[in-house]
Amino acid sequence: MTGWTRQGLCVTGPQDSGVHVVCAEMTDAFLEYTAARGNDLSTPAPRHGFPGLAAGDRWCLCAARWAEADRDGVAPKPVLEATHEAAFRFIDAQRLTR
C-alpha cells in the first residue's frame, strides 16, 4: 500500500519531512533515476516493512523528487485520485495533469 501511512493514497503531515504527496505509477526509468540519486526504491527493506518497488507499482513520491524527474524527462505518470492536494503547492497543476 502506498502512502506515508500506507493507506493507499498520499497523506501528509508534520512528520512527513519529505512531503510524499505525488502518487505515481513506477517505471523502470524512474526507478533507475532515483536509485542513481541515492534513493533505491527497488530493493526490499524487510526491517521497515518495505517490499521494494517494480515498474507498475504505485508509490507516493516526494514532490521535489517528482519535479526533478519531470525536469529530466523521467517522471512517472501521476495517479491524481491518490495524489494529495498539497502537491499543487509544489508543482504546477499543468505538469501533474498532462
Biopython code that builds the backbone (N, CA, C, O; Angstrom):
import numpy as np
from Bio.PDB.StructureBuilder import StructureBuilder

atoms = [
    (1, "MET", "N", (0.839, -1.182, 0.000)),
    (1, "MET", "CA", (0.000, 0.000, 0.000)),
    (1, "MET", "C", (0.880, 1.240, 0.000)),
    (1, "MET", "O", (1.820, 1.349, 0.788)),
    (2, "THR", "N", (0.576, 2.142, -0.862)),
    (2, "THR", "CA", (1.363, 3.365, -0.953)),
    (2, "THR", "C", (0.941, 4.369, 0.103)),
    (2, "THR", "O", (-0.075, 4.200, 0.777)),
    (3, "GLY", "N", (1.714, 5.382, 0.229)),
    (3, "GLY", "CA", (1.401, 6.476, 1.132)),
    (3, "GLY", "C", (2.244, 6.459, 2.384)),
    (3, "GLY", "O", (2.692, 5.411, 2.849)),
    (4, "TRP", "N", (2.446, 7.638, 2.912)),
    (4, "TRP", "CA", (3.214, 7.816, 4.141)),
    (4, "TRP", "C", (2.649, 6.936, 5.244)),
    (4, "TRP", "O", (3.404, 6.392, 6.049)),
    (5, "THR", "N", (1.328, 6.789, 5.290)),
    (5, "THR", "CA", (0.672, 5.975, 6.312)),
    (5, "THR", "C", (0.188, 4.643, 5.758)),
    (5, "THR", "O", (-0.529, 3.918, 6.448)),
    (6, "ARG", "N", (0.562, 4.308, 4.535)),
    (6, "ARG", "CA", (0.209, 3.049, 3.866)),
    (6, "ARG", "C", (-1.305, 2.852, 3.785)),
    (6, "ARG", "O", (-1.807, 1.745, 3.983)),
    (7, "GLN", "N", (-2.025, 3.935, 3.491)),
    (7, "GLN", "CA", (-3.473, 3.890, 3.357)),
    (7, "GLN", "C", (-3.929, 3.739, 1.912)),
    (7, "GLN", "O", (-5.130, 3.679, 1.650)),
    (8, "GLY", "N", (-2.997, 3.676, 0.978)),
    (8, "GLY", "CA", (-3.362, 3.528, -0.420)),
    (8, "GLY", "C", (-3.476, 4.847, -1.158)),
    (8, "GLY", "O", (-3.769, 4.874, -2.354)),
    (9, "LEU", "N", (-3.243, 5.941, -0.448)),
    (9, "LEU", "CA", (-3.237, 7.261, -1.076)),
    (9, "LEU", "C", (-2.258, 8.130, -0.322)),
    (9, "LEU", "O", (-1.852, 7.810, 0.795)),
    (10, "CYS", "N", (-1.889, 9.221, -0.937)),
    (10, "CYS", "CA", (-0.886, 10.094, -0.331)),
    (10, "CYS", "C", (-1.523, 10.958, 0.752)),
    (10, "CYS", "O", (-2.461, 11.715, 0.501)),
    (11, "VAL", "N", (-0.995, 10.826, 1.940)),
    (11, "VAL", "CA", (-1.407, 11.601, 3.100)),
    (11, "VAL", "C", (-0.128, 12.219, 3.652)),
    (11, "VAL", "O", (0.923, 11.579, 3.647)),
    (12, "THR", "N", (-0.211, 13.429, 4.117)),
    (12, "THR", "CA", (0.985, 14.086, 4.646)),
    (12, "THR", "C", (0.668, 14.726, 5.987)),
    (12, "THR", "O", (-0.494, 14.855, 6.371)),
    (13, "GLY", "N", (1.689, 15.113, 6.673)),
    (13, "GLY", "CA", (1.528, 15.753, 7.968)),
    (13, "GLY", "C", (2.878, 16.229, 8.464)),
    (13, "GLY", "O", (3.867, 16.146, 7.736)),
    (14, "PRO", "N", (2.938, 16.722, 9.682)),
    (14, "PRO", "CA", (4.177, 17.299, 10.218)),
    (14, "PRO", "C", (5.365, 16.333, 10.248)),
    (14, "PRO", "O", (6.511, 16.774, 10.155)),
    (15, "GLN", "N", (5.117, 15.041, 10.374)),
    (15, "GLN", "CA", (6.215, 14.079, 10.435)),
    (15, "GLN", "C", (6.732, 13.698, 9.052)),
    (15, "GLN", "O", (7.759, 13.028, 8.944)),
    (16, "ASP", "N", (6.045, 14.109, 8.005)),
    (16, "ASP", "CA", (6.439, 13.780, 6.630)),
    (16, "ASP", "C", (7.368, 14.862, 6.098)),
    (16, "ASP", "O", (6.958, 15.714, 5.311)),
    (17, "SER", "N", (8.616, 14.821, 6.533)),
    (17, "SER", "CA", (9.560, 15.867, 6.134)),
    (17, "SER", "C", (9.880, 15.829, 4.647)),
    (17, "SER", "O", (10.339, 16.828, 4.093)),
    (18, "GLY", "N", (9.648, 14.704, 3.993)),
    (18, "GLY", "CA", (9.914, 14.588, 2.559)),
    (18, "GLY", "C", (8.768, 15.030, 1.685)),
    (18, "GLY", "O", (8.909, 15.073, 0.463)),
    (19, "VAL", "N", (7.636, 15.360, 2.275)),
    (19, "VAL", "CA", (6.429, 15.793, 1.551)),
    (19, "VAL", "C", (6.098, 14.773, 0.444)),
    (19, "VAL", "O", (6.149, 15.087, -0.745)),
    (20, "HIS", "N", (5.764, 13.570, 0.862)),
    (20, "HIS", "CA", (5.428, 12.465, -0.044)),
    (20, "HIS", "C", (3.977, 12.612, -0.490)),
    (20, "HIS", "O", (3.087, 11.962, 0.059)),
    (21, "VAL", "N", (3.740, 13.458, -1.475)),
    (21, "VAL", "CA", (2.369, 13.810, -1.837)),
    (21, "VAL", "C", (1.969, 13.484, -3.271)),
    (21, "VAL", "O", (0.800, 13.634, -3.625)),
    (22, "VAL", "N", (2.906, 13.043, -4.104)),
    (22, "VAL", "CA", (2.596, 12.731, -5.500)),
    (22, "VAL", "C", (2.537, 11.213, -5.663)),
    (22, "VAL", "O", (3.564, 10.535, -5.611)),
    (23, "CYS", "N", (1.334, 10.688, -5.860)),
    (23, "CYS", "CA", (1.198, 9.275, -6.147)),
    (23, "CYS", "C", (1.501, 9.084, -7.634)),
    (23, "CYS", "O", (0.979, 9.804, -8.485)),
    (24, "ALA", "N", (2.355, 8.102, -7.928)),
    (24, "ALA", "CA", (2.735, 7.866, -9.317)),
    (24, "ALA", "C", (2.931, 6.380, -9.559)),
    (24, "ALA", "O", (3.249, 5.621, -8.643)),
    (25, "GLU", "N", (2.736, 5.980, -10.807)),
    (25, "GLU", "CA", (2.975, 4.605, -11.216)),
    (25, "GLU", "C", (4.434, 4.478, -11.645)),
    (25, "GLU", "O", (4.883, 5.141, -12.579)),
    (26, "MET", "N", (5.151, 3.625, -10.954)),
    (26, "MET", "CA", (6.588, 3.487, -11.183)),
    (26, "MET", "C", (6.905, 2.960, -12.582)),
    (26, "MET", "O", (6.159, 2.173, -13.165)),
    (27, "THR", "N", (8.042, 3.427, -13.093)),
    (27, "THR", "CA", (8.593, 2.937, -14.353)),
    (27, "THR", "C", (10.027, 2.511, -14.093)),
    (27, "THR", "O", (10.648, 2.959, -13.129)),
    (28, "ASP", "N", (10.548, 1.655, -14.943)),
    (28, "ASP", "CA", (11.954, 1.259, -14.794)),
    (28, "ASP", "C", (12.864, 2.481, -14.889)),
    (28, "ASP", "O", (13.833, 2.601, -14.140)),
    (29, "ALA", "N", (12.548, 3.381, -15.812)),
    (29, "ALA", "CA", (13.387, 4.576, -15.999)),
    (29, "ALA", "C", (13.431, 5.422, -14.733)),
    (29, "ALA", "O", (14.501, 5.885, -14.338)),
    (30, "PHE", "N", (12.278, 5.630, -14.088)),
    (30, "PHE", "CA", (12.270, 6.430, -12.871)),
    (30, "PHE", "C", (12.984, 5.707, -11.732)),
    (30, "PHE", "O", (13.736, 6.332, -10.985)),
    (31, "LEU", "N", (12.762, 4.405, -11.588)),
    (31, "LEU", "CA", (13.411, 3.665, -10.508)),
    (31, "LEU", "C", (14.928, 3.704, -10.645)),
    (31, "LEU", "O", (15.635, 3.821, -9.644)),
    (32, "GLU", "N", (15.431, 3.608, -11.857)),
    (32, "GLU", "CA", (16.874, 3.722, -12.090)),
    (32, "GLU", "C", (17.351, 5.141, -11.779)),
    (32, "GLU", "O", (18.405, 5.329, -11.170)),
    (33, "TYR", "N", (16.580, 6.120, -12.194)),
    (33, "TYR", "CA", (16.906, 7.534, -11.980)),
    (33, "TYR", "C", (17.026, 7.848, -10.482)),
    (33, "TYR", "O", (18.016, 8.433, -10.044)),
    (34, "THR", "N", (16.017, 7.459, -9.709)),
    (34, "THR", "CA", (16.035, 7.808, -8.295)),
    (34, "THR", "C", (17.105, 7.013, -7.542)),
    (34, "THR", "O", (17.694, 7.522, -6.589)),
    (35, "ALA", "N", (17.362, 5.770, -7.961)),
    (35, "ALA", "CA", (18.434, 4.986, -7.337)),
    (35, "ALA", "C", (19.784, 5.651, -7.569)),
    (35, "ALA", "O", (20.630, 5.671, -6.675)),
    (36, "ALA", "N", (19.987, 6.192, -8.759)),
    (36, "ALA", "CA", (21.243, 6.867, -9.075)),
    (36, "ALA", "C", (21.431, 8.127, -8.235)),
    (36, "ALA", "O", (22.544, 8.640, -8.123)),
    (37, "ARG", "N", (20.359, 8.618, -7.651)),
    (37, "ARG", "CA", (20.416, 9.801, -6.791)),
    (37, "ARG", "C", (20.369, 9.446, -5.308)),
    (37, "ARG", "O", (20.158, 10.311, -4.459)),
    (38, "GLY", "N", (20.566, 8.165, -5.010)),
    (38, "GLY", "CA", (20.669, 7.743, -3.614)),
    (38, "GLY", "C", (19.398, 7.251, -2.963)),
    (38, "GLY", "O", (19.402, 6.976, -1.763)),
    (39, "ASN", "N", (18.298, 7.128, -3.709)),
    (39, "ASN", "CA", (17.049, 6.638, -3.129)),
    (39, "ASN", "C", (16.606, 5.393, -3.901)),
    (39, "ASN", "O", (15.809, 5.472, -4.837)),
    (40, "ASP", "N", (17.137, 4.254, -3.489)),
    (40, "ASP", "CA", (16.839, 2.982, -4.137)),
    (40, "ASP", "C", (15.481, 2.482, -3.669)),
    (40, "ASP", "O", (15.338, 2.003, -2.544)),
    (41, "LEU", "N", (14.502, 2.596, -4.530)),
    (41, "LEU", "CA", (13.154, 2.145, -4.205)),
    (41, "LEU", "C", (12.893, 0.717, -4.669)),
    (41, "LEU", "O", (11.824, 0.171, -4.396)),
    (42, "SER", "N", (13.835, 0.108, -5.357)),
    (42, "SER", "CA", (13.644, -1.237, -5.898)),
    (42, "SER", "C", (14.052, -2.339, -4.923)),
    (42, "SER", "O", (13.512, -3.443, -4.983)),
    (43, "THR", "N", (14.979, -2.061, -4.046)),
    (43, "THR", "CA", (15.491, -3.070, -3.127)),
    (43, "THR", "C", (14.596, -3.181, -1.894)),
    (43, "THR", "O", (14.327, -2.182, -1.227)),
    (44, "PRO", "N", (14.138, -4.393, -1.593)),
    (44, "PRO", "CA", (13.319, -4.574, -0.387)),
    (44, "PRO", "C", (14.087, -4.214, 0.885)),
    (44, "PRO", "O", (15.299, -4.411, 0.975)),
    (45, "ALA", "N", (13.366, -3.691, 1.850)),
    (45, "ALA", "CA", (13.911, -3.409, 3.179)),
    (45, "ALA", "C", (12.942, -4.015, 4.188)),
    (45, "ALA", "O", (12.136, -3.294, 4.778)),
    (46, "PRO", "N", (13.011, -5.335, 4.396)),
    (46, "PRO", "CA", (12.043, -6.027, 5.252)),
    (46, "PRO", "C", (11.948, -5.469, 6.672)),
    (46, "PRO", "O", (10.869, -5.475, 7.264)),
    (47, "ARG", "N", (13.054, -4.990, 7.222)),
    (47, "ARG", "CA", (13.013, -4.467, 8.595)),
    (47, "ARG", "C", (12.123, -3.237, 8.715)),
    (47, "ARG", "O", (11.680, -2.885, 9.808)),
    (48, "HIS", "N", (11.863, -2.584, 7.578)),
    (48, "HIS", "CA", (10.971, -1.419, 7.563)),
    (48, "HIS", "C", (9.616, -1.755, 6.934)),
    (48, "HIS", "O", (8.782, -0.873, 6.733)),
    (49, "GLY", "N", (9.408, -3.024, 6.629)),
    (49, "GLY", "CA", (8.152, -3.433, 6.017)),
    (49, "GLY", "C", (8.021, -2.962, 4.575)),
    (49, "GLY", "O", (6.914, -2.797, 4.063)),
    (50, "PHE", "N", (9.164, -2.746, 3.925)),
    (50, "PHE", "CA", (9.162, -2.228, 2.552)),
    (50, "PHE", "C", (9.538, -3.348, 1.587)),
    (50, "PHE", "O", (10.643, -3.886, 1.660)),
    (51, "PRO", "N", (8.613, -3.703, 0.674)),
    (51, "PRO", "CA", (8.850, -4.834, -0.222)),
    (51, "PRO", "C", (9.739, -4.524, -1.425)),
    (51, "PRO", "O", (10.146, -5.439, -2.141)),
    (52, "GLY", "N", (10.040, -3.265, -1.654)),
    (52, "GLY", "CA", (10.730, -2.877, -2.887)),
    (52, "GLY", "C", (9.698, -2.677, -3.979)),
    (52, "GLY", "O", (8.654, -3.330, -3.989)),
    (53, "LEU", "N", (9.991, -1.781, -4.888)),
    (53, "LEU", "CA", (9.040, -1.446, -5.942)),
    (53, "LEU", "C", (9.519, -1.930, -7.294)),
    (53, "LEU", "O", (10.716, -2.098, -7.527)),
    (54, "ALA", "N", (8.564, -2.151, -8.180)),
    (54, "ALA", "CA", (8.845, -2.536, -9.564)),
    (54, "ALA", "C", (7.973, -1.681, -10.474)),
    (54, "ALA", "O", (7.009, -1.057, -10.029)),
    (55, "ALA", "N", (8.322, -1.666, -11.732)),
    (55, "ALA", "CA", (7.504, -0.923, -12.703)),
    (55, "ALA", "C", (6.054, -1.392, -12.582)),
    (55, "ALA", "O", (5.776, -2.587, -12.483)),
    (56, "GLY", "N", (5.146, -0.428, -12.591)),
    (56, "GLY", "CA", (3.718, -0.715, -12.466)),
    (56, "GLY", "C", (3.178, -0.518, -11.064)),
    (56, "GLY", "O", (1.974, -0.330, -10.886)),
    (57, "ASP", "N", (4.061, -0.557, -10.050)),
    (57, "ASP", "CA", (3.629, -0.299, -8.677)),
    (57, "ASP", "C", (3.323, 1.183, -8.519)),
    (57, "ASP", "O", (3.887, 2.028, -9.214)),
    (58, "ARG", "N", (2.435, 1.477, -7.608)),
    (58, "ARG", "CA", (2.131, 2.871, -7.272)),
    (58, "ARG", "C", (2.795, 3.220, -5.952)),
    (58, "ARG", "O", (2.839, 2.415, -5.022)),
    (59, "TRP", "N", (3.315, 4.449, -5.893)),
    (59, "TRP", "CA", (4.020, 4.887, -4.691)),
    (59, "TRP", "C", (3.886, 6.388, -4.540)),
    (59, "TRP", "O", (3.811, 7.108, -5.536)),
    (60, "CYS", "N", (3.854, 6.868, -3.308)),
    (60, "CYS", "CA", (3.817, 8.307, -3.043)),
    (60, "CYS", "C", (5.245, 8.835, -3.007)),
    (60, "CYS", "O", (6.061, 8.425, -2.181)),
    (61, "LEU", "N", (5.518, 9.736, -3.906)),
    (61, "LEU", "CA", (6.858, 10.304, -4.057)),
    (61, "LEU", "C", (6.948, 11.681, -3.427)),
    (61, "LEU", "O", (5.951, 12.389, -3.286)),
    (62, "CYS", "N", (8.160, 12.039, -3.054)),
    (62, "CYS", "CA", (8.429, 13.405, -2.600)),
    (62, "CYS", "C", (8.138, 14.351, -3.765)),
    (62, "CYS", "O", (8.513, 14.083, -4.907)),
    (63, "ALA", "N", (7.482, 15.436, -3.467)),
    (63, "ALA", "CA", (7.158, 16.413, -4.509)),
    (63, "ALA", "C", (8.429, 16.904, -5.202)),
    (63, "ALA", "O", (8.447, 17.070, -6.421)),
    (64, "ALA", "N", (9.478, 17.134, -4.439)),
    (64, "ALA", "CA", (10.725, 17.641, -5.024)),
    (64, "ALA", "C", (11.354, 16.620, -5.968)),
    (64, "ALA", "O", (11.861, 16.998, -7.023)),
    (65, "ARG", "N", (11.333, 15.334, -5.614)),
    (65, "ARG", "CA", (11.922, 14.314, -6.497)),
    (65, "ARG", "C", (11.100, 14.168, -7.773)),
    (65, "ARG", "O", (11.662, 14.022, -8.859)),
    (66, "TRP", "N", (9.760, 14.206, -7.650)),
    (66, "TRP", "CA", (8.938, 14.099, -8.856)),
    (66, "TRP", "C", (9.223, 15.286, -9.778)),
    (66, "TRP", "O", (9.371, 15.110, -10.988)),
    (67, "ALA", "N", (9.300, 16.490, -9.213)),
    (67, "ALA", "CA", (9.569, 17.684, -10.025)),
    (67, "ALA", "C", (10.945, 17.600, -10.676)),
    (67, "ALA", "O", (11.103, 17.985, -11.835)),
    (68, "GLU", "N", (11.934, 17.105, -9.952)),
    (68, "GLU", "CA", (13.277, 16.936, -10.507)),
    (68, "GLU", "C", (13.241, 15.944, -11.674)),
    (68, "GLU", "O", (13.820, 16.201, -12.729)),
    (69, "ALA", "N", (12.568, 14.826, -11.483)),
    (69, "ALA", "CA", (12.456, 13.822, -12.540)),
    (69, "ALA", "C", (11.686, 14.365, -13.738)),
    (69, "ALA", "O", (11.994, 14.032, -14.882)),
    (70, "ASP", "N", (10.699, 15.189, -13.476)),
    (70, "ASP", "CA", (9.938, 15.811, -14.561)),
    (70, "ASP", "C", (10.849, 16.705, -15.402)),
    (70, "ASP", "O", (10.803, 16.664, -16.631)),
    (71, "ARG", "N", (11.670, 17.507, -14.739)),
    (71, "ARG", "CA", (12.616, 18.373, -15.462)),
    (71, "ARG", "C", (13.588, 17.545, -16.307)),
    (71, "ARG", "O", (14.016, 17.975, -17.378)),
    (72, "ASP", "N", (13.928, 16.353, -15.810)),
    (72, "ASP", "CA", (14.878, 15.492, -16.518)),
    (72, "ASP", "C", (14.205, 14.496, -17.466)),
    (72, "ASP", "O", (14.873, 13.648, -18.058)),
    (73, "GLY", "N", (12.890, 14.603, -17.604)),
    (73, "GLY", "CA", (12.164, 13.787, -18.581)),
    (73, "GLY", "C", (11.902, 12.344, -18.190)),
    (73, "GLY", "O", (11.631, 11.515, -19.058)),
    (74, "VAL", "N", (11.976, 12.021, -16.893)),
    (74, "VAL", "CA", (11.733, 10.641, -16.465)),
    (74, "VAL", "C", (10.686, 10.520, -15.358)),
    (74, "VAL", "O", (10.624, 9.496, -14.677)),
    (75, "ALA", "N", (9.872, 11.545, -15.174)),
    (75, "ALA", "CA", (8.860, 11.491, -14.120)),
    (75, "ALA", "C", (7.812, 10.432, -14.440)),
    (75, "ALA", "O", (7.313, 10.360, -15.563)),
    (76, "PRO", "N", (7.486, 9.617, -13.451)),
    (76, "PRO", "CA", (6.415, 8.644, -13.673)),
    (76, "PRO", "C", (5.060, 9.344, -13.701)),
    (76, "PRO", "O", (4.885, 10.422, -13.133)),
    (77, "LYS", "N", (4.122, 8.714, -14.368)),
    (77, "LYS", "CA", (2.781, 9.305, -14.514)),
    (77, "LYS", "C", (2.086, 9.395, -13.156)),
    (77, "LYS", "O", (1.995, 8.400, -12.437)),
    (78, "PRO", "N", (1.596, 10.582, -12.806)),
    (78, "PRO", "CA", (0.875, 10.738, -11.545)),
    (78, "PRO", "C", (-0.469, 10.017, -11.570)),
    (78, "PRO", "O", (-1.106, 9.892, -12.616)),
    (79, "VAL", "N", (-0.879, 9.553, -10.411)),
    (79, "VAL", "CA", (-2.205, 8.980, -10.202)),
    (79, "VAL", "C", (-2.960, 10.029, -9.394)),
    (79, "VAL", "O", (-2.887, 10.056, -8.165)),
    (80, "LEU", "N", (-3.678, 10.884, -10.096)),
    (80, "LEU", "CA", (-4.251, 12.066, -9.454)),
    (80, "LEU", "C", (-5.240, 11.756, -8.336)),
    (80, "LEU", "O", (-5.289, 12.477, -7.339)),
    (81, "GLU", "N", (-6.030, 10.691, -8.489)),
    (81, "GLU", "CA", (-7.022, 10.402, -7.461)),
    (81, "GLU", "C", (-6.389, 9.980, -6.130)),
    (81, "GLU", "O", (-7.070, 9.977, -5.104)),
    (82, "ALA", "N", (-5.107, 9.628, -6.129)),
    (82, "ALA", "CA", (-4.413, 9.254, -4.897)),
    (82, "ALA", "C", (-3.347, 10.277, -4.506)),
    (82, "ALA", "O", (-2.669, 10.103, -3.493)),
    (83, "THR", "N", (-3.192, 11.340, -5.295)),
    (83, "THR", "CA", (-2.219, 12.403, -5.015)),
    (83, "THR", "C", (-2.836, 13.405, -4.044)),
    (83, "THR", "O", (-3.992, 13.798, -4.198)),
    (84, "HIS", "N", (-2.071, 13.807, -3.061)),
    (84, "HIS", "CA", (-2.556, 14.766, -2.062)),
    (84, "HIS", "C", (-2.602, 16.163, -2.675)),
    (84, "HIS", "O", (-1.749, 16.519, -3.488)),
    (85, "GLU", "N", (-3.588, 16.941, -2.286)),
    (85, "GLU", "CA", (-3.741, 18.301, -2.828)),
    (85, "GLU", "C", (-2.531, 19.184, -2.547)),
    (85, "GLU", "O", (-2.310, 20.166, -3.256)),
    (86, "ALA", "N", (-1.754, 18.857, -1.537)),
    (86, "ALA", "CA", (-0.547, 19.640, -1.232)),
    (86, "ALA", "C", (0.450, 19.608, -2.384)),
    (86, "ALA", "O", (1.299, 20.494, -2.489)),
    (87, "ALA", "N", (0.360, 18.609, -3.243)),
    (87, "ALA", "CA", (1.281, 18.530, -4.386)),
    (87, "ALA", "C", (1.205, 19.788, -5.241)),
    (87, "ALA", "O", (2.207, 20.212, -5.818)),
    (88, "PHE", "N", (0.038, 20.375, -5.320)),
    (88, "PHE", "CA", (-0.155, 21.553, -6.165)),
    (88, "PHE", "C", (0.479, 22.812, -5.578)),
    (88, "PHE", "O", (0.555, 23.837, -6.256)),
    (89, "ARG", "N", (0.934, 22.746, -4.332)),
    (89, "ARG", "CA", (1.690, 23.858, -3.756)),
    (89, "ARG", "C", (3.135, 23.839, -4.231)),
    (89, "ARG", "O", (3.826, 24.857, -4.187)),
    (90, "PHE", "N", (3.586, 22.677, -4.683)),
    (90, "PHE", "CA", (4.976, 22.498, -5.075)),
    (90, "PHE", "C", (5.165, 22.327, -6.576)),
    (90, "PHE", "O", (6.229, 22.625, -7.118)),
    (91, "ILE", "N", (4.116, 21.842, -7.241)),
    (91, "ILE", "CA", (4.208, 21.516, -8.662)),
    (91, "ILE", "C", (3.028, 22.138, -9.380)),
    (91, "ILE", "O", (1.887, 22.012, -8.937)),
    (92, "ASP", "N", (3.303, 22.811, -10.490)),
    (92, "ASP", "CA", (2.253, 23.418, -11.287)),
    (92, "ASP", "C", (1.250, 22.358, -11.732)),
    (92, "ASP", "O", (1.641, 21.285, -12.193)),
    (93, "ALA", "N", (-0.019, 22.651, -11.599)),
    (93, "ALA", "CA", (-1.083, 21.704, -11.940)),
    (93, "ALA", "C", (-0.955, 21.196, -13.373)),
    (93, "ALA", "O", (-1.251, 20.031, -13.638)),
    (94, "GLN", "N", (-0.530, 22.030, -14.283)),
    (94, "GLN", "CA", (-0.383, 21.605, -15.676)),
    (94, "GLN", "C", (0.660, 20.507, -15.817)),
    (94, "GLN", "O", (0.525, 19.645, -16.686)),
    (95, "ARG", "N", (1.696, 20.515, -14.987)),
    (95, "ARG", "CA", (2.727, 19.469, -15.048)),
    (95, "ARG", "C", (2.164, 18.137, -14.572)),
    (95, "ARG", "O", (2.455, 17.088, -15.146)),
    (96, "LEU", "N", (1.355, 18.190, -13.520)),
    (96, "LEU", "CA", (0.806, 16.956, -12.941)),
    (96, "LEU", "C", (-0.340, 16.369, -13.776)),
    (96, "LEU", "O", (-0.593, 15.166, -13.725)),
    (97, "THR", "N", (-1.011, 17.193, -14.521)),
    (97, "THR", "CA", (-2.205, 16.715, -15.225)),
    (97, "THR", "C", (-1.980, 16.506, -16.721)),
    (97, "THR", "O", (-2.933, 16.225, -17.447)),
    (98, "ARG", "N", (-0.770, 16.632, -17.185)),
    (98, "ARG", "CA", (-0.532, 16.468, -18.632)),
    (98, "ARG", "C", (-0.653, 15.042, -19.062)),
    (98, "ARG", "O", (-0.483, 14.737, -20.242)),
]
sb = StructureBuilder()
sb.init_structure("model")
sb.init_model(0)
sb.init_chain("A")
sb.init_seg("    ")
for serial, (resi, resn, name, xyz) in enumerate(atoms, 1):
    if name == "N":
        sb.init_residue(resn, " ", resi, " ")
    sb.init_atom(name, np.array(xyz, "f"), 0.0, 1.0, " ", f" {name:<3s}", serial, name[0])
structure = sb.get_structure()
